[in-house]
Amino acid sequence: MPEGHTVHRLAHAFAELFGGQRLAVSSPQGRFADGAALLDGHALVGTEAHGKQLFLAFSPAPDAGADGVRWLRVHLGLYGSWTFAGDETFRAPHAIGAPRRRVGEEEVALASPDEPASPESPDEADDVVVAIEEAAPATDATPGATDAAPEADASPGATAWHPHAPRGAVRVRLLGAHGVADLTGPTACEVVTAEEKAAVQRRLGPDPLRPDGDGEAFVAAVRARRRAVGELLMDQSVVAGVGNIYRAEALYRARVHPLRLGRDVPATRLRAMWADLAELMADGVATGRIVTTRPEDRHDPEDRWYVYHRSGRPCLVCGTKVAEAPMAGRRLFWCPRCQRAPRRRP
């Protein structure tokens, strides 16, 4: 599942690629046909990320203000992905590669445009596949292009661009003048009002990447619970956007054992953890990679994480073998020496 920094990257990408444009919105798969009809021909006037939730604002007119705005809410889940393609003027930020590149903590060039990204394990799917494909100019409409698609700007000698036919079960297609974005496999995809969007966000905890992210609310939420802090960091109502990698790495960097109860973690330690998450995730937004190791602990260029997916291998700091155990259906990693087990209360 993509971690929060990837969803923020997607929000930035949509703003850059489609902001202010009227888009042709369709559902080639058919499952989102009613929702697509509500948005078709409307302008993309805003993008927002909160944790792992992506919100795209559509309005009947670019300057219509808040009146009439509908939001497309997308949660990618474990298997969702966005694929971008366009003409020579269309460049998906952080996704320049041939023919596809994963954006996030894993950036892998694949062999052909039709080859799907296949993570080694569910835990490796902690980031979304975002692709940019080179689309050949066409003189006739390409199958799959909607009749309502905006026309590309004409210029002397320019060749008309047409989108490729949808590949796979495309839930939503967003088509602009110079590019297209296809959504496949999301956990959630729906059109919501501003009130419904706000209701979704009220159920989410603070997001370290948002300006309104409240670190004190995070501290209070953790310390109010008698659950293991390793579980709490994956609870999106406690902190939004943290996934399995950031969970393991934030706990290691704070030297907190994942089984320690939330109420027993000092507030000062949690405040430091919040600040650390904000910095690490902001770096993930900027670079498209999750790198949590400090330069002095990085013995090899591949040493990007302290404990995540390093079970049985020596800790980069103390040499103790990294431990692994299941927690709430996900794989959990920690160093038994650097992260001391909590003492049992009498």
C-alpha positions, -999 to +999 in steps of 0.1 A: +000+000+000+014+034-009+026+055+021+014+090+025+043+107+008+034+090-025-002+103-023+011+138-017+033+134-048+003+124-067-016+155-056+013+177-068+014+158-101-023+162-108-020+200-100+009+204-124-004+182-152-041+190-153-047+220-130-073+244-145-081+222-174-115+209-183-112+171-184-130+143-201-138+119-174-149+083-182-150+048-168-137+024-194-144-005-170-179+008-163-179+005-126-176+042-121-198+053-150-223+073-129-195+091-110-176+098-142-208+114-157-210+138-128-174+151-134-171+148-172-163+182-188-156+199-155-123+217-146-098+203-121-096+232-097-078+217-067-059+187-054-054+176-018-039+146+001-046+136+036-028+105+047-034+078+020-065+096+007-063+116-026-090+143-032-094+159-067-117+189-069-139+194-100-159+225-108-182+233-137-159+263-144-123+271-134-134+303-117-167+291-102-153+292-067-165+267-040-200+265-054-207+234-073-174+217-065-174+180-064-145+159-051-131+126-065-119+106-035-094+079-043-078+054-019-054+032-038-052+004-012-028-025-019-033-028-056-044+006-070-022+026-094-023+056-117-007+055-151+000+087-171+007+092-208+008+122-230+024+141-259+058+157-259+047+186-237+033+163-210+058+153-184+047+135-153+068+148-124+093+123-110+082+097-135+106+102-164+118+068-176+114+044-204+089+030-206+077+028-170+092+037-137+077+031-102+075+064-082+083+061-046+106+040-025+113+017-054+121+031-088+124+003-114+125+006-152+104-022-167+110-041-199+079-031-219+049-008-216+027-038-211+047-054-183+030-048-149+049-038-118+050-069-096+063-063-060+082-092-044+057-093-015+026-075-003+049-055+020+069-043-010+037-028-024+041+001+001+043+025-027+022+032-058+030+025-094+029+057-113+040+054-149+046+077-179+044+061-213+056+075-246+025+078-268+030+078-305+014+106-325-017+095-344-036+108-373-068+089-364-085+087-331-071+059-310-095+033-296-105+042-261-104+080-265-137+096-255-156+119-279-156+146-252-118+147-250-104+182-252-084+191-283-047+196-280-035+231-288-027+233-325+005+248-338+021+249-373+036+215-381+022+199-350+009+163-351-023+156-333-019+134-302-045+108-292-045+087-261-039+049-262-067+026-256-074+018-219-053-012-208-067-035-182-097-027-159-094+011-159-118+024-133-114+061-142-098+079-171-090+116-169-082+131-203-068+165-208-055+184-238-020+169-237-022+138-215-042+111-198-043+095-164-058+060-158-067+046-125-068+009-119-075-013-089-083+013-062-099+003-028-121+034-030-132+057-058-162+079-054-176+114-060-182+132-027-195+166-016-174+190+005-193+179+035-187+142+028-150+150+022-148+167+056-165+137+072-138+114+058-111+137+070-125+139+105-120+102+108-083+106+100-056+114+123-031+143+118-009+140+087+028+150+092+029+164+057+000+188+060+003+223+072-026+216+096-009+185+110-012+186+148+017+169+165+001+174+199-030+156+187-008+126+177+009+126+211-024+127+229-039+099+207-010+076+213-008+082+251-045+077+255-043+041+243-032+008+259-024-007+225+011-014+213+027+017+197+036-005+167-001-010+160-010+027+167+014+040+141-005+020+115-039+033+127-049+060+103-071+076+130-040+081+151-016+093+124-025+095+087-001+085+060+023+062+079+027+028+064+048-003+072+081+012+062+078+045+080+063+027+110+093+004+114+119+030+107+103+057+129+102+034+159+138+023+153+151+059+150+132+068+182+146+036+199+111+026+209+101-011+210+070-017+188+053-037+216+055-009+241+021+004+250+012+038+237+004+052+272+039+042+283+058+061+256+070+095+270+054+126+254+089+140+246+098+108+227+065+110+207+071+147+199+105+138+185+090+109+165+064+132+150+091+157+139+112+129+125+083+115+105+075+150+091+111+153+080+115+118+066+082+120+047+089+154+033+121+140+019+101+112+004+079+137-013+109+156-027+129+125-039+103+098-045+123+074-023+121+064+013+156+067+028+158+066+066+194+058+073+218+085+084+249+090+063+272+077+091+252+045+093+251+038+056+278+013+048+265+005+014+244+026-011+216+000-007+214+006+031+183+028+029+165+013+059+176+004+094+153-026+100+125-028+074+129-061+054+162-068+072+151-097+094+180-119+103+206-094+090+228-074+113+216-041+126+235-013+109+243+003+143+249-025+168+252-057+147+224-075+164+202-096+141+170-077+132+139-094+144+106-099+126+071-108+138+035-104+125+015-075+140-021-067+129-016-086+097+016-069+086+052-077+090+070-059+118+108-054+121+129-041+150+163-044+166+162-063+199+191-044+213+186-008+200+149-011+208+147-027+242+116-048+251+093-031+276+093-043+312+061-059+323+042-040+349+035-059+381 
